[in-house]
Amino acid sequence: MKCNFDRGRMFTVDNMDNAETAGLAFGRLASEFIRTKVAPEVDAFRFASYGAGIF
């Protein structure tokens, strides 16, 4: 199922922080965002679509 909207986000991570942690700074930021924001929103969209009969 494909969402009918585009949700763009931009994050700012200091280059030195990211370099010092070998890329972990951005990786942790992205994984936390996906876990707390993206996954629940996609689940809600999916369940709403199922309930509306749109497959």
Steps between C-alpha positions, in 0.01 A plus 500: 500500500632843410419812701316777319716772655864597525643577841831677471725566799843653527743436784810694591790301642835663565759358259765472771265316737404260225863446397615449860238233556565330163151583376317386812361846577289509185421130519360529850304812410347333195418175679330683788296709256390191309413313819303779667348692207503318167398147598195606708386740227528235228312252721221754561478572127487130419226425756295800386529381140391150597204640691396718205517202264785648290746225412 
